[in-house]
Amino acid sequence: MGKNLDLRNPQTYNAKLQWLKLNYRAPDQTRYVDKYEVRSDIANIIGSEYLVPLVGMYNKVEDIDWSALPDKFVLKCTHGCGTNIICTDKKQLPIEKTVKSLNSWMKKNWFWYGREWPYKNVIPRIICEEYLADNIVDYKFMCFHGEPKLIQIHTNRGQDDQTLDFYDINWNRTPIRRFKNTCTDELPQPKKLSEMIEIARELSSGEIHVRVDLYEVRGKIYFGEKTYYSASGFSPFAEDEHDELLGSWIKLSI
């Protein structure tokens, strides 16, 4: 990121994420970043009604019966980041290309890309989930020591007009930016914001820092994932003071 990294006395958010990678271990995190295994934990903690319905789980690409899949679905590798296939029309899906992508992802170990240790021992698998909605809004609750403090909101992901904004938990827009387009209008508050905050609080209990991703679709809340190192600690803020602000919310025992 063009700056010296101080691991003896880290002050910024991104620097503290690097320190946590190197110095903090919580064995449960391996299960929580596994997109298949985490489902049982979510069901036990907050209830299975918050899970995106599962179509299937596959140990290898060859196990997928493409003819049995619904017309719309989402495929995800369970052991990595950004390894998703979003299908809105199975008739238009290039299966050969999709198989090639999945096979490539299944051979990778995401630990080696950013040294995010929870991923090192995750078993590579594939899950298929039901397709929830078009242009789904992604609400990422940034939690510090079990308390949600900031909501990172993505709209129109994967499109030219995608945006990223930060709101506080009272739904006030903040000046925090990350060198990405922001929405020109105020974003509508999710109808179940209070419940989403409570879910994020419950799922972050006992954690130093974690991002809890949730969706609200047709008035129903769904769990997305838990992330311990947002952007692997390599995404700069537009203003250094905001990197320092979020860093001040992480208390380390050094």
Backbone hydrogen bonds, N-H to C=O, Kabsch-Sander energy under -0.5 kcal/mol:
donor,donor_aa,acceptor,acceptor_aa,energy
6,D,4,N,-0.7
7,L,5,L,-0.9
13,Y,243,D,-2.5
16,K,12,T,-2.3
17,L,13,Y,-1.8
18,Q,14,N,-1.6
19,W,15,A,-2.0
20,L,16,K,-2.4
21,K,17,L,-2.0
22,L,18,Q,-1.6
23,N,19,W,-2.2
24,Y,20,L,-2.1
29,Q,26,A,-2.5
30,T,27,P,-1.3
31,R,27,P,-0.6
31,R,28,D,-0.5
32,Y,28,D,-2.0
33,V,29,Q,-1.8
34,D,30,T,-0.6
34,D,31,R,-0.5
35,K,33,V,-0.7
35,K,78,T,-1.7
38,V,34,D,-2.6
39,R,36,Y,-1.1
40,S,37,E,-1.0
41,D,37,E,-0.9
42,I,38,V,-2.6
43,A,39,R,-2.4
44,N,40,S,-1.9
45,I,41,D,-2.4
46,I,42,I,-2.6
47,G,42,I,-1.7
50,Y,47,G,-1.5
51,L,48,S,-1.8
55,V,128,C,-3.5
56,G,128,C,-1.5
58,Y,126,I,-3.3
63,D,60,K,-1.7
64,I,61,V,-1.9
66,W,64,I,-1.0
68,A,65,D,-1.3
69,L,65,D,-0.6
69,L,66,W,-0.9
73,F,87,C,-2.0
74,V,129,E,-2.3
75,L,85,I,-2.7
76,K,127,I,-2.6
77,C,83,T,-2.0
78,T,125,R,-2.5
80,G,77,C,-0.6
84,N,82,G,-0.7
85,I,75,L,-2.6
86,I,84,N,-0.5
87,C,73,F,-2.7
87,C,85,I,-0.7
88,T,86,I,-0.6
90,K,71,D,-1.6
92,Q,89,D,-1.7
93,L,90,K,-1.1
95,I,93,L,-1.5
98,T,94,P,-2.5
99,V,95,I,-2.9
100,K,96,E,-1.8
101,S,97,K,-2.2
102,L,98,T,-2.6
103,N,99,V,-2.6
104,S,100,K,-1.9
105,W,101,S,-2.4
106,M,102,L,-2.5
107,K,103,N,-0.8
107,K,104,S,-0.7
108,K,105,W,-1.6
110,W,79,H,-0.6
110,W,108,K,-0.5
112,W,109,N,-1.5
113,Y,110,W,-1.0
114,G,110,W,-1.1
115,R,111,F,-2.2
117,W,115,R,-1.3
119,Y,116,E,-1.9
120,K,117,W,-1.6
122,V,119,Y,-1.3
126,I,58,Y,-2.6
127,I,76,K,-2.8
128,C,56,G,-2.8
129,E,74,V,-3.0
130,E,53,P,-2.5
131,Y,72,K,-0.6
132,L,130,E,-0.5
136,I,133,A,-0.6
138,D,154,H,-2.3
139,Y,137,V,-0.6
139,Y,214,L,-2.4
140,K,138,D,-0.7
140,K,152,Q,-3.1
141,F,139,Y,-0.7
141,F,212,V,-3.1
142,M,140,K,-0.7
142,M,150,L,-3.3
143,C,141,F,-0.7
143,C,210,V,-2.6
144,F,147,E,-2.5
145,H,208,I,-2.5
147,E,144,F,-1.0
149,K,142,M,-2.5
150,L,142,M,-1.2
151,I,167,Y,-3.2
152,Q,140,K,-3.3
152,Q,150,L,-0.5
153,I,151,I,-0.6
153,I,165,D,-3.2
154,H,138,D,-2.3
154,H,152,Q,-0.5
155,T,163,T,-1.7
159,Q,156,N,-1.7
162,Q,159,Q,-1.5
163,T,155,T,-2.0
164,L,181,N,-2.7
165,D,153,I,-2.1
167,Y,151,I,-2.5
168,D,172,N,-2.5
171,W,168,D,-1.9
174,T,166,F,-2.6
193,L,190,P,-1.4
196,M,192,K,-2.4
197,I,193,L,-2.5
198,E,194,S,-1.9
199,I,195,E,-2.3
200,A,196,M,-2.6
201,R,197,I,-2.4
202,E,198,E,-2.4
203,L,199,I,-2.7
204,S,200,A,-1.2
205,S,202,E,-0.8
207,E,204,S,-2.3
210,V,143,C,-1.8
211,R,227,T,-3.1
212,V,141,F,-2.7
212,V,210,V,-0.5
213,D,211,R,-0.6
213,D,225,E,-2.9
214,L,139,Y,-3.1
215,Y,222,Y,-2.5
217,V,220,K,-2.9
220,K,217,V,-1.6
222,Y,215,Y,-2.4
223,F,50,Y,-3.3
224,G,213,D,-3.3
225,E,213,D,-0.6
226,K,32,Y,-0.5
227,T,211,R,-2.5
232,S,229,Y,-3.1
233,G,230,S,-2.2
234,F,231,A,-1.8
238,A,177,R,-2.3
242,H,239,E,-1.3
243,D,239,E,-1.1
244,E,240,D,-2.1
245,L,241,E,-2.0
246,L,242,H,-2.3
247,G,243,D,-1.5
248,S,244,E,-1.9
249,W,245,L,-0.6
249,W,246,L,-0.8
250,I,247,G,-1.4
251,K,249,W,-0.7
252,L,250,I,-0.7
254,I,252,L,-1.0
